[in-house]
Amino acid sequence: MAVGPPLRVAVVAAPGYLSDHTTPMEPADLTAHRCVAYRNAHGDLSSWSFKRDSRAVTVTPGRGPMLNDGDLLVAAALEGFGILYILEDLVAAPIADGRLTRLLEPWCEPFAGYHLYYPDRRGTTAFELFKETLRASRAV
Protein backbone atom coordinates (compact mmCIF):
# COMPACT_ATOMS: atom_id res chain seq x y z
CA MET A 1 0.00 0.00 0.00
CA ALA A 2 1.48 3.37 -1.02
CA VAL A 3 1.77 5.74 1.94
CA GLY A 4 2.99 8.78 0.07
CA PRO A 5 3.56 10.29 -3.34
CA PRO A 6 6.34 9.24 -5.71
CA LEU A 7 9.77 10.48 -4.62
CA ARG A 8 12.86 11.68 -6.42
CA VAL A 9 16.48 11.95 -5.40
CA ALA A 10 18.61 14.98 -6.11
CA VAL A 11 22.33 15.11 -6.71
CA VAL A 12 23.54 18.50 -5.51
CA ALA A 13 26.64 20.50 -4.72
CA ALA A 14 27.41 23.99 -3.49
CA PRO A 15 28.38 26.53 -6.15
CA GLY A 16 31.74 26.95 -4.39
CA TYR A 17 32.52 23.25 -4.80
CA LEU A 18 31.53 23.37 -8.47
CA SER A 19 33.71 26.43 -9.14
CA ASP A 20 36.76 24.38 -8.14
CA HIS A 21 35.81 21.07 -9.82
CA THR A 22 34.48 19.84 -13.14
CA THR A 23 30.74 19.25 -13.32
CA PRO A 24 29.83 15.55 -13.56
CA MET A 25 27.83 14.76 -16.70
CA GLU A 26 27.28 11.04 -16.04
CA PRO A 27 27.12 9.01 -12.81
CA ALA A 28 30.52 7.43 -13.57
CA ASP A 29 32.07 10.92 -13.34
CA LEU A 30 31.31 10.92 -9.60
CA THR A 31 34.31 8.66 -8.93
CA ALA A 32 36.56 11.68 -9.60
CA HIS A 33 34.73 13.80 -7.01
CA ARG A 34 34.46 14.11 -3.25
CA CYS A 35 31.01 12.82 -2.32
CA VAL A 36 29.16 13.47 0.92
CA ALA A 37 27.86 9.99 1.66
CA TYR A 38 25.49 8.29 4.09
CA ARG A 39 26.95 5.51 6.25
CA ASN A 40 24.48 3.70 8.51
CA ALA A 41 25.04 2.70 12.14
CA HIS A 42 26.35 -0.71 11.04
CA GLY A 43 29.04 0.94 8.93
CA ASP A 44 27.44 0.16 5.57
CA LEU A 45 27.90 2.80 2.90
CA SER A 46 24.81 3.52 0.79
CA SER A 47 25.15 3.16 -2.96
CA TRP A 48 23.75 5.80 -5.29
CA SER A 49 21.30 4.45 -7.88
CA PHE A 50 20.57 6.23 -11.14
CA LYS A 51 18.27 5.49 -14.05
CA ARG A 52 17.91 7.16 -17.41
CA ASP A 53 15.53 5.67 -19.94
CA SER A 54 16.27 1.93 -19.65
CA ARG A 55 19.85 2.31 -18.41
CA ALA A 56 20.49 1.77 -14.69
CA VAL A 57 23.78 2.67 -12.99
CA THR A 58 24.94 2.25 -9.39
CA VAL A 59 27.83 4.22 -7.93
CA THR A 60 29.39 3.68 -4.51
CA PRO A 61 30.89 6.94 -3.29
CA GLY A 62 34.31 6.46 -1.81
CA ARG A 63 35.91 9.85 -1.26
CA GLY A 64 34.70 12.57 1.05
CA PRO A 65 32.88 12.77 4.37
CA MET A 66 30.69 9.87 5.45
CA LEU A 67 27.93 10.75 7.90
CA ASN A 68 24.83 9.09 9.33
CA ASP A 69 22.55 12.11 9.80
CA GLY A 70 20.52 13.83 7.08
CA ASP A 71 20.96 17.32 8.51
CA LEU A 72 24.73 16.85 8.70
CA LEU A 73 24.81 15.55 5.12
CA VAL A 74 23.03 18.67 3.87
CA ALA A 75 25.23 20.94 6.02
CA ALA A 76 28.39 19.33 4.61
CA ALA A 77 27.17 19.85 1.04
CA LEU A 78 26.24 23.46 1.80
CA GLU A 79 29.77 24.05 3.14
CA GLY A 80 31.28 22.72 -0.10
CA PHE A 81 32.62 19.40 1.17
CA GLY A 82 31.41 17.55 -1.93
CA ILE A 83 28.51 16.22 -3.96
CA LEU A 84 25.44 14.90 -2.15
CA TYR A 85 22.79 12.33 -3.20
CA ILE A 86 19.63 12.79 -1.12
CA LEU A 87 15.83 12.91 -1.33
CA GLU A 88 14.85 16.01 -3.27
CA ASP A 89 12.41 17.20 -0.60
CA LEU A 90 15.26 17.51 1.92
CA VAL A 91 17.18 20.00 -0.25
CA ALA A 92 14.32 21.82 -2.01
CA ALA A 93 14.90 25.10 -0.14
CA PRO A 94 18.69 25.30 -0.71
CA ILE A 95 18.14 24.46 -4.39
CA ALA A 96 15.45 27.13 -4.71
CA ASP A 97 17.59 29.84 -3.14
CA GLY A 98 20.76 28.90 -5.06
CA ARG A 99 22.81 27.54 -2.15
CA LEU A 100 22.88 24.12 -3.85
CA THR A 101 22.98 23.31 -7.57
CA ARG A 102 21.30 20.24 -9.06
CA LEU A 103 23.50 17.83 -11.00
CA LEU A 104 22.77 14.79 -13.17
CA GLU A 105 19.08 15.72 -13.26
CA PRO A 106 18.21 13.47 -16.26
CA TRP A 107 19.53 10.51 -14.24
CA CYS A 108 17.28 11.16 -11.23
CA GLU A 109 13.96 9.68 -12.29
CA PRO A 110 11.05 9.55 -9.81
CA PHE A 111 10.45 6.27 -8.00
CA ALA A 112 7.45 4.75 -6.23
CA GLY A 113 8.13 6.23 -2.80
CA TYR A 114 7.24 4.75 0.56
CA HIS A 115 5.02 1.69 0.87
CA LEU A 116 3.59 -0.31 3.74
CA TYR A 117 4.06 -4.05 3.25
CA TYR A 118 2.02 -6.42 5.35
CA PRO A 119 0.91 -10.09 5.32
CA ASP A 120 -1.97 -10.92 3.00
CA ARG A 121 -3.98 -12.39 5.87
CA ARG A 122 -6.20 -10.43 8.21
CA GLY A 123 -4.20 -8.49 10.80
CA THR A 124 -4.93 -7.43 14.32
CA THR A 125 -7.51 -4.75 15.01
CA ALA A 126 -4.75 -2.26 15.87
CA PHE A 127 -2.97 -2.95 12.57
CA GLU A 128 -6.22 -2.64 10.60
CA LEU A 129 -6.85 0.74 12.28
CA PHE A 130 -3.30 1.82 11.42
CA LYS A 131 -3.86 0.93 7.74
CA GLU A 132 -7.15 2.83 7.68
CA THR A 133 -5.48 5.87 9.25
CA LEU A 134 -2.78 5.79 6.56
CA ARG A 135 -5.38 5.44 3.81
CA ALA A 136 -7.36 8.38 5.18
CA SER A 137 -4.36 10.67 5.63
CA ARG A 138 -2.17 9.98 2.60
CA ALA A 139 -1.94 12.48 -0.19
CA VAL A 140 -1.77 9.98 -3.03
N, C-alpha and C positions, 0 to 999 in steps of 0.2 A: 504494500500500500504506500503510495507516494505521500510524504508528509511535508512537502514543500515544492517550490517551483524548480525548474531546471537551473543548474548552476554553471558557472564558467570560471576557469582559473585565469589569472593574469600573470604575465611575466613582466616585471617592472624593474626600473633602476632610477636612481637619482640623476638629474641632469649633470651634476658634478662628476659622477662616475663615468657617464657616457662621454663627457668632454675629454677624458683621459684615456678612453679605450674605444676600440672599434665596436660598432653596433652589430650584434649577432643577427644574421639573416635566416639561419636555419638552426634547429635545435642542436645539431652537432657542433655548431660554433661555440656553444656554451662551455665546452671543455677548455677553451682558451681564456675563460673568464673566472673571476672570483664570484662565487655564488653563495648567497645567504641561504642556508639549508636547514630544514627541520630534522632534528634527531630525537627520537622518542626516548622515554625513560629507560627502555631496555638497551639503548645504544644503537638501534637500527636507524639508518639514514634513509629518508624517503626518496624514492625515485620520482622524476618528473616525467609525466606522460603527455605526449602531444599527438594530435591527429589532424591531418589535412587531407580532405577528400577521402581516399581509401588507404592512405599511407599513415601508419602508426609508428611512432618513435619514442623510445624511453631513454632518458639521460639520467645518470646518477651523478649529482654534483660532488666534486671532490676537493675543491679549493675554496677557502673562505670560511667565515664563521658558521658554526653549527649550533643551533639553539633549540630549545624545546618549549618556547612560548611565543604565541602569535604576535603579541604586542612587541616583544623584543625583536622578532624577525622584521616587522615593519619598521621599527626604530633603526635597526641596523641598515636597512635599505635606504631610509631617508637620510642617514648620515653618510651614505656613499660607500658602504663596505662591500657592495657587490649587487648582483642581480638576484631578484627574489621571485619565486613561483608560489602563488598563494591564491586563495579564493578571491575573486574580483570584488565581492562586496566588502571585504576587509580593507581594501585600498582604494575604494571609489573616491573618497574625499581627497586624498593626496594626488590622485590622478587628475581629478577635476580642477584642483587649484595649481597644477603644474609642478608640485614637489616630487612627483614620480612620473616617469614616462613609460608608456606601454611598449613592449617589444614582442616580436613573434606573434602578433595578433592573429594572422591567418591560421596559425597552428593551435590556437586555443578555442576549440569548438565547444559549445555547450554540452553538458552531459546530464543524465537523468536526475541528479540531486539525491536528496536523502529519502530513504525508504524504511518502512517498518516491516521486518520479516517475522513471521510467526507461524506456528504449526497449523496445518490445515484443519485440525480438529477443533471442536468447541473449547474455548478457554475458560478461565475462571471469570466470575462476575466482575471482579476488579479489572481484569485485562480487557474484557468486552467494553466496560465503561471507558477505559483509557483509549481504546480504538475509536469509540464514538466521539470522544472529546477531540481527538486528532482530526477526525473527519469533519466535525463541525467548525473547527478553528482554522484549518489549513486554507491557504490562499491559492489553491491549484485549480 
